[in-house]
Amino acid sequence: MSQFVQIYRDAENGEMGIRILDENGDVVETSPQVRLSLVELQHATQVDEFPIEAILRRVHFTDASDGSKKRCYGLFTIPEDGAEDDGHNSDEEDLRIGGGGGCTLMRVMSYHQDAADGDYLVCRPPDGDEGGEDDVFVAVEPQLQSAIVNQTMPDGSMWGYSAYTQFSQGRIATQSGGAAAVLTEYISPPFLAGDYVPVFACGNTGVTVDEGQSVHHPR
């Protein structure tokens, strides 16, 4: 079946766009479309003397997967102060750009101990959905992972460790050698539900979660 690309103008709605038509001249609704709407720019804020207009601008950002610096071009208005909610945010309209260099304070919901796949927290972003839809997985830092079963300290002493318990966030440390000792060590400060931790985007935490979602890094 033949298809055609159409550039159209909708004067009534203040739009122009590009779409695909079939051989009968009907819009192929399942095909991608490009739509430019001047009406949607009504919520943009004029910055200094610059007019409100969307042009191709070069965007610099940090790749969340590896922390590398990258850039691309996109159709954007001039950046404006977004500290206050303008009342027109929506999942369809807003694009939130962040990367490996960013940090967000998130509320700890729970701590999970998994010596095989890595210990992690479940955290909730500011204003996150109370039903948990916005919760993220946050890897516990490498030095506090239950996967560490032994270490040699700077003074040469050797210690073996049990896994951290999920309930107490503690583990048994046993020193080997002549001056053997057995200690109970606790994560300090502990990861308490309701506390806030700074969370960084990180693509190589080494922690996996069954749900397959991205795992970030705290503190």
TIRO-2110 file (N, C-alpha, C; in Angstrom, 1 decimal):
// TIRO-2110
0.8, -1.2, 0.0, N, 1, A
0.0, 0.0, 0.0, CA, 1, A
0.9, 1.2, 0.0, C, 1, A
0.6, 2.2, -0.9, N, 2, A
1.4, 3.4, -1.0, CA, 2, A
1.1, 4.3, 0.2, C, 2, A
2.1, 5.1, 0.6, N, 3, A
1.9, 6.1, 1.7, CA, 3, A
2.6, 7.4, 1.2, C, 3, A
2.1, 8.5, 1.8, N, 4, A
2.6, 9.8, 1.4, CA, 4, A
2.9, 10.6, 2.6, C, 4, A
3.9, 11.4, 2.6, N, 5, A
4.2, 12.4, 3.7, CA, 5, A
3.5, 13.7, 3.4, C, 5, A
2.8, 14.2, 4.3, N, 6, A
2.0, 15.5, 4.2, CA, 6, A
2.5, 16.5, 5.2, C, 6, A
2.8, 17.7, 4.7, N, 7, A
3.0, 18.8, 5.6, CA, 7, A
1.7, 19.6, 5.7, C, 7, A
1.2, 19.8, 6.8, N, 8, A
-0.1, 20.4, 6.9, CA, 8, A
-0.1, 21.6, 7.9, C, 8, A
-1.1, 22.5, 7.7, N, 9, A
-1.3, 23.6, 8.6, CA, 9, A
-2.7, 23.7, 9.1, C, 9, A
-2.8, 23.8, 10.4, N, 10, A
-4.1, 23.9, 11.1, CA, 10, A
-4.2, 25.3, 11.7, C, 10, A
-4.8, 26.2, 10.9, N, 11, A
-4.8, 27.6, 11.3, CA, 11, A
-5.7, 27.8, 12.5, C, 11, A
-6.8, 27.0, 12.6, N, 12, A
-7.7, 27.2, 13.7, CA, 12, A
-7.1, 26.9, 15.1, C, 12, A
-6.2, 25.9, 15.1, N, 13, A
-5.6, 25.4, 16.4, CA, 13, A
-4.2, 26.0, 16.5, C, 13, A
-3.7, 26.7, 15.5, N, 14, A
-2.4, 27.3, 15.6, CA, 14, A
-1.3, 26.2, 15.5, C, 14, A
-1.5, 25.2, 14.6, N, 15, A
-0.6, 24.1, 14.5, CA, 15, A
-0.1, 23.9, 13.1, C, 15, A
1.1, 23.3, 12.9, N, 16, A
1.5, 22.8, 11.7, CA, 16, A
2.3, 21.5, 12.0, C, 16, A
2.3, 20.6, 11.0, N, 17, A
3.0, 19.3, 11.3, CA, 17, A
3.2, 18.5, 10.1, C, 17, A
3.8, 17.3, 10.3, N, 18, A
4.1, 16.4, 9.3, CA, 18, A
3.5, 15.0, 9.7, C, 18, A
2.8, 14.4, 8.8, N, 19, A
2.1, 13.2, 9.0, CA, 19, A
2.1, 12.3, 7.8, C, 19, A
1.7, 11.1, 7.9, N, 20, A
1.7, 10.1, 6.8, CA, 20, A
0.2, 9.8, 6.4, C, 20, A
0.0, 9.9, 5.1, N, 21, A
-1.4, 9.5, 4.6, CA, 21, A
-1.3, 8.2, 3.8, C, 21, A
-2.4, 7.5, 3.8, N, 22, A
-2.5, 6.3, 2.9, CA, 22, A
-2.9, 6.7, 1.5, C, 22, A
-3.0, 5.7, 0.7, N, 23, A
-3.3, 6.0, -0.8, CA, 23, A
-4.7, 6.6, -1.0, C, 23, A
-5.5, 6.6, 0.1, N, 24, A
-6.9, 7.2, 0.0, CA, 24, A
-6.9, 8.6, 0.5, C, 24, A
-5.7, 9.1, 1.0, N, 25, A
-5.6, 10.4, 1.6, CA, 25, A
-6.0, 10.5, 3.0, C, 25, A
-6.2, 9.3, 3.7, N, 26, A
-6.5, 9.3, 5.1, CA, 26, A
-5.3, 9.2, 5.9, C, 26, A
-5.3, 9.9, 7.1, N, 27, A
-4.2, 9.9, 8.0, CA, 27, A
-3.9, 8.5, 8.6, C, 27, A
-2.7, 8.0, 8.5, N, 28, A
-2.3, 6.7, 9.1, CA, 28, A
-2.1, 6.9, 10.6, C, 28, A
-3.1, 6.7, 11.4, N, 29, A
-3.1, 7.1, 12.8, CA, 29, A
-2.0, 6.3, 13.6, C, 29, A
-1.6, 5.1, 13.1, N, 30, A
-0.6, 4.4, 13.8, CA, 30, A
0.9, 4.8, 13.5, C, 30, A
1.0, 5.7, 12.5, N, 31, A
2.4, 6.1, 12.1, CA, 31, A
2.8, 7.3, 13.0, C, 31, A
4.1, 7.5, 13.1, N, 32, A
4.6, 8.7, 13.9, CA, 32, A
4.2, 10.0, 13.2, C, 32, A
4.1, 11.0, 14.0, N, 33, A
3.7, 12.4, 13.5, CA, 33, A
4.6, 13.4, 14.2, C, 33, A
4.8, 14.5, 13.5, N, 34, A
5.5, 15.6, 14.1, CA, 34, A
4.5, 16.8, 14.2, C, 34, A
4.3, 17.4, 15.3, N, 35, A
3.3, 18.4, 15.5, CA, 35, A
4.0, 19.6, 16.2, C, 35, A
3.9, 20.8, 15.6, N, 36, A
4.3, 22.0, 16.2, CA, 36, A
3.1, 22.9, 16.5, C, 36, A
3.0, 23.3, 17.8, N, 37, A
1.9, 24.1, 18.2, CA, 37, A
2.3, 25.4, 18.9, C, 37, A
1.9, 26.5, 18.3, N, 38, A
2.2, 27.8, 19.0, CA, 38, A
1.4, 27.9, 20.2, C, 38, A
0.2, 27.3, 20.3, N, 39, A
-0.6, 27.4, 21.5, CA, 39, A
0.1, 26.9, 22.7, C, 39, A
0.9, 25.8, 22.5, N, 40, A
1.6, 25.2, 23.6, CA, 40, A
2.7, 26.0, 24.2, C, 40, A
3.1, 27.1, 23.4, N, 41, A
4.2, 28.0, 23.9, CA, 41, A
3.6, 29.1, 24.8, C, 41, A
2.3, 29.1, 25.0, N, 42, A
1.7, 30.1, 25.8, CA, 42, A
2.1, 30.1, 27.3, C, 42, A
2.6, 28.9, 27.7, N, 43, A
3.0, 28.8, 29.1, CA, 43, A
4.5, 29.1, 29.3, C, 43, A
5.2, 29.4, 28.2, N, 44, A
6.6, 29.7, 28.3, CA, 44, A
6.8, 31.1, 28.9, C, 44, A
7.9, 31.3, 29.6, N, 45, A
8.2, 32.6, 30.2, CA, 45, A
9.2, 33.4, 29.4, C, 45, A
8.9, 34.6, 29.1, N, 46, A
9.9, 35.4, 28.4, CA, 46, A
11.1, 35.7, 29.4, C, 46, A
12.3, 35.5, 28.8, N, 47, A
13.5, 35.6, 29.6, CA, 47, A
14.3, 36.9, 29.1, C, 47, A
14.4, 37.9, 29.9, N, 48, A
15.1, 39.1, 29.5, CA, 48, A
14.5, 39.7, 28.3, C, 48, A
15.3, 40.0, 27.3, N, 49, A
14.7, 40.6, 26.1, CA, 49, A
14.4, 39.6, 25.0, C, 49, A
14.7, 38.3, 25.3, N, 50, A
14.5, 37.3, 24.2, CA, 50, A
13.1, 37.0, 24.0, C, 50, A
12.6, 36.9, 22.7, N, 51, A
11.2, 36.6, 22.5, CA, 51, A
10.9, 35.1, 22.8, C, 51, A
9.7, 34.8, 23.0, N, 52, A
9.2, 33.4, 23.2, CA, 52, A
9.2, 32.7, 21.9, C, 52, A
10.2, 31.9, 21.6, N, 53, A
10.2, 31.2, 20.4, CA, 53, A
11.0, 29.9, 20.6, C, 53, A
10.6, 28.9, 19.8, N, 54, A
11.3, 27.6, 19.8, CA, 54, A
12.2, 27.5, 18.6, C, 54, A
13.5, 27.3, 18.9, N, 55, A
14.5, 27.2, 17.8, CA, 55, A
15.3, 26.0, 18.1, C, 55, A
16.1, 25.5, 17.1, N, 56, A
17.1, 24.4, 17.4, CA, 56, A
18.2, 25.0, 18.2, C, 56, A
18.3, 24.4, 19.4, N, 57, A
19.4, 24.8, 20.4, CA, 57, A
20.2, 23.6, 20.7, C, 57, A
21.5, 23.8, 21.0, N, 58, A
22.4, 22.7, 21.4, CA, 58, A
22.3, 22.5, 22.9, C, 58, A
22.0, 21.3, 23.3, N, 59, A
21.8, 20.9, 24.7, CA, 59, A
23.0, 20.1, 25.2, C, 59, A
23.6, 20.5, 26.3, N, 60, A
24.7, 19.8, 26.9, CA, 60, A
24.1, 19.1, 28.1, C, 60, A
24.5, 17.8, 28.2, N, 61, A
24.0, 17.0, 29.3, CA, 61, A
25.0, 15.9, 29.7, C, 61, A
24.7, 15.3, 30.9, N, 62, A
25.5, 14.3, 31.4, CA, 62, A
24.8, 12.9, 31.2, C, 62, A
25.4, 12.0, 30.6, N, 63, A
24.8, 10.7, 30.4, CA, 63, A
24.6, 10.0, 31.7, C, 63, A
23.4, 9.6, 32.1, N, 64, A
23.1, 9.0, 33.3, CA, 64, A
23.7, 7.5, 33.4, C, 64, A
24.0, 6.9, 32.3, N, 65, A
24.5, 5.5, 32.3, CA, 65, A
26.0, 5.4, 32.7, C, 65, A
26.7, 6.5, 32.3, N, 66, A
28.2, 6.4, 32.5, CA, 66, A
28.8, 7.7, 33.0, C, 66, A
28.0, 8.7, 33.1, N, 67, A
28.5, 10.0, 33.6, CA, 67, A
29.3, 10.8, 32.6, C, 67, A
29.3, 10.4, 31.3, N, 68, A
30.0, 11.1, 30.3, CA, 68, A
29.3, 12.4, 29.8, C, 68, A
30.0, 13.4, 29.4, N, 69, A
29.4, 14.6, 28.9, CA, 69, A
29.0, 14.4, 27.4, C, 69, A
27.8, 14.8, 27.1, N, 70, A
27.3, 14.7, 25.7, CA, 70, A
26.6, 16.0, 25.3, C, 70, A
26.2, 16.1, 24.0, N, 71, A
25.4, 17.2, 23.5, CA, 71, A
24.6, 16.7, 22.4, C, 71, A
23.5, 17.4, 22.1, N, 72, A
22.6, 17.1, 21.0, CA, 72, A
21.8, 18.4, 20.7, C, 72, A
21.1, 18.4, 19.6, N, 73, A
20.3, 19.5, 19.2, CA, 73, A
18.8, 19.1, 19.4, C, 73, A
18.0, 20.1, 19.8, N, 74, A
16.6, 19.9, 19.9, CA, 74, A
15.9, 21.2, 19.8, C, 74, A
14.6, 21.1, 19.5, N, 75, A
13.7, 22.3, 19.3, CA, 75, A
13.3, 22.7, 20.7, C, 75, A
13.9, 23.8, 21.2, N, 76, A
13.6, 24.3, 22.6, CA, 76, A
13.4, 25.8, 22.6, C, 76, A
12.7, 26.3, 23.6, N, 77, A
12.7, 27.7, 23.9, CA, 77, A
13.9, 28.0, 24.8, C, 77, A
14.2, 29.3, 25.0, N, 78, A
15.3, 29.6, 25.9, CA, 78, A
15.1, 29.1, 27.3, C, 78, A
16.1, 28.6, 28.0, N, 79, A
15.9, 28.1, 29.4, CA, 79, A
15.3, 29.2, 30.3, C, 79, A
14.4, 28.8, 31.1, N, 80, A
13.8, 29.7, 32.1, CA, 80, A
13.8, 29.1, 33.5, C, 80, A
13.6, 29.9, 34.5, N, 81, A
13.7, 29.4, 35.9, CA, 81, A
12.5, 28.4, 36.1, C, 81, A
12.8, 27.2, 36.5, N, 82, A
11.8, 26.2, 36.8, CA, 82, A
11.6, 25.9, 38.2, C, 82, A
12.1, 26.7, 39.1, N, 83, A
12.1, 26.4, 40.5, CA, 83, A
10.6, 26.4, 41.0, C, 83, A
9.7, 27.1, 40.4, N, 84, A
8.4, 27.1, 40.9, CA, 84, A
7.5, 26.4, 39.8, C, 84, A
6.5, 25.7, 40.3, N, 85, A
5.6, 25.0, 39.4, CA, 85, A
4.7, 26.0, 38.8, C, 85, A
4.7, 26.0, 37.4, N, 86, A
3.8, 26.9, 36.7, CA, 86, A
2.4, 26.4, 36.5, C, 86, A
2.1, 25.3, 37.1, N, 87, A
0.7, 24.8, 37.0, CA, 87, A
0.4, 24.1, 35.7, C, 87, A
1.3, 23.9, 34.8, N, 88, A
1.0, 23.3, 33.5, CA, 88, A
1.9, 22.1, 33.3, C, 88, A
2.4, 21.5, 34.3, N, 89, A
3.3, 20.3, 34.1, CA, 89, A
2.4, 19.1, 33.8, C, 89, A
2.9, 18.2, 33.0, N, 90, A
2.3, 17.0, 32.7, CA, 90, A
3.3, 16.0, 32.2, C, 90, A
3.0, 14.7, 32.2, N, 91, A
3.9, 13.7, 31.8, CA, 91, A
4.1, 13.8, 30.3, C, 91, A
3.1, 14.3, 29.5, N, 92, A
3.2, 14.4, 28.1, CA, 92, A
4.0, 15.6, 27.7, C, 92, A
3.9, 16.7, 28.5, N, 93, A
4.4, 18.0, 28.1, CA, 93, A
5.8, 18.2, 28.6, C, 93, A
6.2, 17.6, 29.7, N, 94, A
7.5, 17.9, 30.3, CA, 94, A
8.5, 16.9, 30.0, C, 94, A
9.7, 17.4, 29.8, N, 95, A
10.9, 16.5, 29.7, CA, 95, A
11.9, 16.9, 30.7, C, 95, A
12.2, 16.0, 31.6, N, 96, A
13.1, 16.3, 32.7, CA, 96, A
14.5, 15.7, 32.4, C, 96, A
15.5, 16.5, 32.3, N, 97, A
16.8, 16.1, 31.9, CA, 97, A
17.7, 16.1, 33.2, C, 97, A
18.4, 15.0, 33.4, N, 98, A
19.3, 14.8, 34.5, CA, 98, A
20.4, 13.9, 34.1, C, 98, A
21.4, 13.7, 34.9, N, 99, A
22.5, 12.8, 34.5, CA, 99, A
23.3, 12.4, 35.7, C, 99, A
24.5, 11.8, 35.4, N, 100, A
25.4, 11.3, 36.4, CA, 100, A
25.8, 12.3, 37.5, C, 100, A
25.9, 13.6, 37.1, N, 101, A
26.4, 14.6, 38.0, CA, 101, A
25.3, 15.1, 38.9, C, 101, A
24.0, 14.8, 38.7, N, 102, A
23.0, 15.3, 39.5, CA, 102, A
22.8, 14.6, 40.8, C, 102, A
22.2, 15.2, 41.8, N, 103, A
21.9, 14.7, 43.1, CA, 103, A
20.5, 15.1, 43.5, C, 103, A
19.8, 14.1, 44.1, N, 104, A
18.4, 14.4, 44.5, CA, 104, A
18.2, 13.8, 45.9, C, 104, A
17.7, 14.6, 46.9, N, 105, A
17.4, 14.0, 48.2, CA, 105, A
16.1, 13.2, 48.1, C, 105, A
16.2, 12.0, 48.5, N, 106, A
15.0, 11.1, 48.4, CA, 106, A
14.8, 10.4, 49.8, C, 106, A
13.5, 10.1, 50.0, N, 107, A
13.1, 9.5, 51.3, CA, 107, A
13.3, 8.0, 51.2, C, 107, A
13.9, 7.5, 52.2, N, 108, A
14.1, 6.0, 52.3, CA, 108, A
12.8, 5.4, 52.7, C, 108, A
12.4, 4.4, 51.9, N, 109, A
11.2, 3.6, 52.2, CA, 109, A
11.5, 2.3, 52.8, C, 109, A
12.6, 1.6, 52.4, N, 110, A
12.9, 0.3, 53.0, CA, 110, A
14.4, 0.0, 52.6, C, 110, A
15.0, -0.9, 53.4, N, 111, A
16.3, -1.5, 53.1, CA, 111, A
16.2, -2.9, 52.8, C, 111, A
16.9, -3.4, 51.8, N, 112, A
16.8, -4.8, 51.3, CA, 112, A
18.2, -5.4, 51.3, C, 112, A
18.4, -6.6, 51.9, N, 113, A
19.7, -7.2, 52.0, CA, 113, A
19.7, -8.4, 51.0, C, 113, A
20.6, -8.4, 50.1, N, 114, A
20.7, -9.5, 49.1, CA, 114, A
22.2, -9.7, 48.7, C, 114, A
22.8, -10.7, 49.4, N, 115, A
24.2, -10.9, 49.2, CA, 115, A
24.6, -11.3, 47.8, C, 115, A
23.6, -12.0, 47.1, N, 116, A
23.9, -12.5, 45.8, CA, 116, A
23.9, -11.4, 44.7, C, 116, A
22.8, -10.6, 44.8, N, 117, A
22.6, -9.6, 43.7, CA, 117, A
22.9, -8.1, 44.2, C, 117, A
23.2, -7.9, 45.5, N, 118, A
23.5, -6.6, 45.9, CA, 118, A
22.5, -6.0, 46.8, C, 118, A
22.9, -5.3, 47.9, N, 119, A
22.0, -4.7, 48.9, CA, 119, A
21.5, -3.4, 48.3, C, 119, A
20.3, -3.0, 48.5, N, 120, A
19.7, -1.8, 47.9, CA, 120, A
18.6, -1.2, 48.8, C, 120, A
18.3, 0.1, 48.6, N, 121, A
17.2, 0.7, 49.2, CA, 121, A
16.1, 1.0, 48.2, C, 121, A
14.9, 1.1, 48.7, N, 122, A
13.8, 1.6, 47.9, CA, 122, A
13.6, 3.0, 48.4, C, 122, A
13.7, 4.0, 47.5, N, 123, A
13.6, 5.4, 47.9, CA, 123, A
12.5, 6.1, 47.1, C, 123, A
12.0, 7.2, 47.6, N, 124, A
10.9, 7.9, 47.0, CA, 124, A
11.3, 9.3, 46.7, C, 124, A
11.3, 9.8, 45.5, N, 125, A
11.7, 11.2, 45.1, CA, 125, A
10.7, 12.2, 45.8, C, 125, A
11.2, 13.5, 45.9, N, 126, A
10.3, 14.5, 46.4, CA, 126, A
9.0, 14.5, 45.6, C, 126, A
7.9, 14.6, 46.3, N, 127, A
6.6, 14.7, 45.6, CA, 127, A
6.3, 13.4, 44.9, C, 127, A
7.0, 12.3, 45.2, N, 128, A
6.7, 11.0, 44.5, CA, 128, A
5.3, 10.5, 44.9, C, 128, A
4.8, 9.7, 44.0, N, 129, A
3.5, 9.1, 44.2, CA, 129, A
3.5, 8.2, 45.5, C, 129, A
2.5, 8.5, 46.3, N, 130, A
2.4, 7.7, 47.6, CA, 130, A
2.1, 6.3, 47.4, C, 130, A
1.6, 5.9, 46.2, N, 131, A
1.4, 4.5, 45.9, CA, 131, A
2.6, 3.8, 45.5, C, 131, A
3.8, 4.5, 45.4, N, 132, A
5.0, 3.8, 45.1, CA, 132, A
5.4, 3.8, 43.6, C, 132, A
4.6, 4.4, 42.7, N, 133, A
4.8, 4.3, 41.3, CA, 133, A
6.1, 5.0, 40.9, C, 133, A
6.5, 6.0, 41.7, N, 134, A
7.7, 6.8, 41.4, CA, 134, A
9.0, 6.3, 42.1, C, 134, A
8.8, 5.3, 43.0, N, 135, A
9.9, 4.8, 43.8, CA, 135, A
11.1, 4.3, 42.9, C, 135, A
12.3, 4.5, 43.4, N, 136, A
13.5, 4.0, 42.7, CA, 136, A
14.3, 3.1, 43.5, C, 136, A
15.1, 2.3, 42.9, N, 137, A
16.1, 1.4, 43.6, CA, 137, A
17.4, 2.1, 43.7, C, 137, A
18.0, 2.1, 44.9, N, 138, A
19.2, 2.8, 45.2, CA, 138, A
20.2, 1.8, 45.8, C, 138, A
21.3, 1.6, 45.1, N, 139, A
22.3, 0.6, 45.6, CA, 139, A
23.0, 1.2, 46.9, C, 139, A
23.1, 0.3, 47.9, N, 140, A
23.9, 0.6, 49.0, CA, 140, A
25.4, 0.7, 48.6, C, 140, A
26.2, 1.7, 49.2, N, 141, A
27.5, 1.9, 48.7, CA, 141, A
28.4, 0.6, 48.8, C, 141, A
29.4, 0.5, 48.0, N, 142, A
30.1, -0.8, 47.9, CA, 142, A
30.7, -1.2, 49.2, C, 142, A
31.2, -0.3, 50.1, N, 143, A
31.8, -0.7, 51.4, CA, 143, A
30.8, -1.3, 52.3, C, 143, A
29.5, -1.2, 52.1, N, 144, A
28.5, -1.7, 53.0, CA, 144, A
27.7, -2.8, 52.4, C, 144, A
28.2, -3.4, 51.3, N, 145, A
27.5, -4.5, 50.7, CA, 145, A
27.8, -5.8, 51.4, C, 145, A
26.7, -6.7, 51.5, N, 146, A
26.8, -8.0, 52.1, CA, 146, A
27.7, -8.9, 51.3, C, 146, A
28.0, -8.6, 50.1, N, 147, A
28.9, -9.5, 49.3, CA, 147, A
30.3, -9.5, 49.8, C, 147, A
30.7, -8.5, 50.6, N, 148, A
32.0, -8.5, 51.2, CA, 148, A
32.1, -9.5, 52.3, C, 148, A
32.9, -10.6, 52.0, N, 149, A
33.0, -11.7, 53.0, CA, 149, A
34.3, -11.6, 53.8, C, 149, A
35.3, -10.9, 53.3, N, 150, A
36.6, -10.8, 54.1, CA, 150, A
37.3, -9.6, 53.6, C, 150, A
38.2, -9.1, 54.5, N, 151, A
39.0, -7.9, 54.2, CA, 151, A
40.3, -8.0, 55.0, C, 151, A
41.4, -7.4, 54.4, N, 152, A
42.6, -7.3, 55.1, CA, 152, A
42.8, -5.8, 55.4, C, 152, A
42.9, -5.4, 56.7, N, 153, A
43.0, -4.0, 57.1, CA, 153, A
44.3, -3.4, 56.8, C, 153, A
44.5, -2.1, 56.9, N, 154, A
45.8, -1.5, 56.6, CA, 154, A
46.8, -2.0, 57.6, C, 154, A
46.4, -2.4, 58.8, N, 155, A
47.4, -2.9, 59.8, CA, 155, A
47.8, -4.3, 59.6, C, 155, A
47.2, -4.9, 58.6, N, 156, A
47.5, -6.3, 58.3, CA, 156, A
46.6, -7.3, 58.9, C, 156, A
45.7, -6.9, 59.8, N, 157, A
44.7, -7.9, 60.4, CA, 157, A
43.7, -8.3, 59.3, C, 157, A
43.3, -9.5, 59.5, N, 158, A
42.3, -10.1, 58.5, CA, 158, A
41.0, -10.3, 59.2, C, 158, A
39.9, -10.0, 58.5, N, 159, A
38.6, -10.1, 59.1, CA, 159, A
37.6, -10.8, 58.1, C, 159, A
36.8, -11.6, 58.6, N, 160, A
35.7, -12.3, 57.9, CA, 160, A
34.4, -11.7, 58.3, C, 160, A
33.4, -11.7, 57.4, N, 161, A
32.1, -11.1, 57.7, CA, 161, A
30.9, -12.0, 57.3, C, 161, A
29.9, -11.9, 58.1, N, 162, A
28.6, -12.5, 57.7, CA, 162, A
27.9, -11.4, 56.8, C, 162, A
26.8, -11.8, 56.2, N, 163, A
26.0, -10.8, 55.5, CA, 163, A
25.3, -9.9, 56.5, C, 163, A
25.0, -8.7, 56.1, N, 164, A
24.1, -7.8, 57.0, CA, 164, A
22.7, -8.4, 57.1, C, 164, A
22.1, -8.3, 58.3, N, 165, A
20.8, -8.8, 58.4, CA, 165, A
19.8, -7.6, 58.0, C, 165, A
18.8, -7.9, 57.3, N, 166, A
17.9, -6.9, 56.9, CA, 166, A
17.2, -6.2, 58.0, C, 166, A
16.9, -6.9, 59.1, N, 167, A
16.2, -6.3, 60.2, CA, 167, A
17.0, -5.4, 61.1, C, 167, A
18.2, -5.8, 61.4, N, 168, A
19.0, -5.0, 62.3, CA, 168, A
20.1, -4.2, 61.6, C, 168, A
20.3, -4.5, 60.3, N, 169, A
21.4, -3.8, 59.5, CA, 169, A
22.7, -4.0, 60.2, C, 169, A
22.9, -5.2, 60.8, N, 170, A
24.2, -5.5, 61.4, CA, 170, A
24.8, -6.8, 60.9, C, 170, A
26.1, -7.0, 61.1, N, 171, A
26.7, -8.3, 60.7, CA, 171, A
27.8, -8.7, 61.7, C, 171, A
28.2, -9.9, 61.6, N, 172, A
29.2, -10.4, 62.5, CA, 172, A
30.6, -10.3, 61.9, C, 172, A
31.5, -9.7, 62.5, N, 173, A
32.9, -9.6, 62.0, CA, 173, A
33.8, -10.4, 62.9, C, 173, A
34.5, -11.3, 62.3, N, 174, A
35.4, -12.3, 63.0, CA, 174, A
36.9, -12.0, 62.5, C, 174, A
37.7, -11.8, 63.5, N, 175, A
39.1, -11.6, 63.1, CA, 175, A
39.9, -12.9, 63.2, C, 175, A
40.7, -13.1, 62.2, N, 176, A
41.4, -14.4, 62.1, CA, 176, A
42.9, -14.1, 62.5, C, 176, A
43.6, -15.1, 63.0, N, 177, A
45.0, -14.9, 63.4, CA, 177, A
45.1, -15.0, 64.9, C, 177, A
46.3, -14.6, 65.4, N, 178, A
46.6, -14.7, 66.8, CA, 178, A
45.7, -14.0, 67.7, C, 178, A
45.3, -12.7, 67.4, N, 179, A
44.4, -11.9, 68.2, CA, 179, A
43.0, -12.0, 67.8, C, 179, A
42.5, -13.2, 67.8, N, 180, A
41.1, -13.4, 67.2, CA, 180, A
40.1, -12.6, 68.1, C, 180, A
39.1, -12.0, 67.4, N, 181, A
38.0, -11.3, 68.0, CA, 181, A
36.8, -11.4, 67.2, C, 181, A
35.6, -11.3, 67.9, N, 182, A
34.3, -11.4, 67.3, CA, 182, A
33.5, -10.2, 67.6, C, 182, A
33.1, -9.4, 66.6, N, 183, A
32.4, -8.1, 66.9, CA, 183, A
31.1, -8.1, 66.1, C, 183, A
30.1, -7.4, 66.6, N, 184, A
28.9, -7.1, 65.8, CA, 184, A
29.0, -5.7, 65.3, C, 184, A
29.0, -5.5, 64.0, N, 185, A
29.1, -4.2, 63.4, CA, 185, A
27.7, -3.8, 62.8, C, 185, A
27.4, -2.5, 62.9, N, 186, A
26.1, -2.0, 62.4, CA, 186, A
26.4, -0.9, 61.4, C, 186, A
25.5, -0.8, 60.4, N, 187, A
25.6, 0.3, 59.4, CA, 187, A
25.3, 1.6, 60.2, C, 187, A
26.2, 2.5, 60.1, N, 188, A
26.1, 3.8, 60.8, CA, 188, A
26.4, 5.0, 59.9, C, 188, A
25.5, 5.9, 59.8, N, 189, A
24.1, 5.9, 60.3, CA, 189, A
23.3, 4.8, 59.6, C, 189, A
22.3, 4.3, 60.3, N, 190, A
21.5, 3.2, 59.6, CA, 190, A
20.5, 3.8, 58.6, C, 190, A
20.0, 3.0, 57.7, N, 191, A
19.1, 3.4, 56.7, CA, 191, A
17.7, 3.2, 57.3, C, 191, A
17.1, 4.3, 57.8, N, 192, A
15.8, 4.3, 58.5, CA, 192, A
14.7, 4.8, 57.6, C, 192, A
13.6, 4.1, 57.6, N, 193, A
12.5, 4.5, 56.8, CA, 193, A
12.0, 5.9, 57.2, C, 193, A
11.9, 6.8, 56.2, N, 194, A
11.5, 8.2, 56.5, CA, 194, A
12.7, 9.1, 56.4, C, 194, A
13.9, 8.6, 56.6, N, 195, A
15.1, 9.5, 56.5, CA, 195, A
15.3, 9.8, 55.1, C, 195, A
16.1, 10.9, 54.9, N, 196, A
16.5, 11.3, 53.5, CA, 196, A
17.9, 11.0, 53.2, C, 196, A
18.2, 10.6, 52.0, N, 197, A
19.6, 10.3, 51.6, CA, 197, A
19.8, 11.0, 50.2, C, 197, A
21.0, 11.6, 49.9, N, 198, A
21.2, 12.1, 48.6, CA, 198, A
21.5, 10.9, 47.6, C, 198, A
20.8, 11.0, 46.5, N, 199, A
20.9, 9.9, 45.5, CA, 199, A
21.5, 10.5, 44.2, C, 199, A
22.4, 9.7, 43.7, N, 200, A
23.1, 10.1, 42.4, CA, 200, A
22.7, 9.1, 41.3, C, 200, A
22.6, 9.5, 40.1, N, 201, A
22.4, 8.6, 39.0, CA, 201, A
23.7, 7.9, 38.7, C, 201, A
23.7, 6.6, 38.6, N, 202, A
24.9, 5.8, 38.4, CA, 202, A
24.6, 4.6, 37.6, C, 202, A
25.4, 4.3, 36.5, N, 203, A
25.1, 3.2, 35.6, CA, 203, A
25.9, 1.9, 35.9, C, 203, A
26.8, 1.9, 36.9, N, 204, A
27.6, 0.7, 37.1, CA, 204, A
27.7, 0.4, 38.6, C, 204, A
26.5, 0.3, 39.3, N, 205, A
26.5, 0.0, 40.7, CA, 205, A
26.9, -1.5, 41.0, C, 205, A
26.7, -2.3, 40.0, N, 206, A
26.9, -3.8, 40.2, CA, 206, A
25.8, -4.4, 41.0, C, 206, A
24.7, -3.7, 41.2, N, 207, A
23.5, -4.3, 41.9, CA, 207, A
22.4, -4.5, 40.9, C, 207, A
21.7, -5.6, 41.0, N, 208, A
20.6, -6.0, 40.2, CA, 208, A
19.4, -6.2, 41.0, C, 208, A
18.2, -5.9, 40.5, N, 209, A
16.9, -6.1, 41.2, CA, 209, A
16.0, -6.8, 40.2, C, 209, A
15.2, -7.7, 40.8, N, 210, A
14.4, -8.6, 40.0, CA, 210, A
13.5, -7.8, 39.0, C, 210, A
13.0, -6.6, 39.4, N, 211, A
12.1, -5.9, 38.5, CA, 211, A
12.8, -5.3, 37.3, C, 211, A
14.2, -5.3, 37.3, N, 212, A
14.9, -4.9, 36.2, CA, 212, A
15.0, -3.4, 36.0, C, 212, A
14.7, -2.6, 37.0, N, 213, A
14.7, -1.2, 36.9, CA, 213, A
16.1, -0.7, 37.2, C, 213, A
16.3, 0.6, 36.8, N, 214, A
17.7, 1.2, 37.0, CA, 214, A
18.0, 1.3, 38.5, C, 214, A
19.2, 1.1, 38.9, N, 215, A
19.7, 1.2, 40.2, CA, 215, A
20.6, 2.4, 40.4, C, 215, A
20.3, 3.3, 41.3, N, 216, A
21.1, 4.5, 41.4, CA, 216, A
22.1, 4.3, 42.6, C, 216, A
22.7, 5.4, 43.1, N, 217, A
23.7, 5.3, 44.1, CA, 217, A
23.4, 6.3, 45.2, C, 217, A
23.5, 6.0, 46.5, N, 218, A
23.3, 7.0, 47.5, CA, 218, A
24.5, 7.7, 48.0, C, 218, A
24.4, 8.7, 48.8, N, 219, A
25.4, 9.4, 49.6, CA, 219, A
26.7, 9.7, 48.8, C, 219, A
END
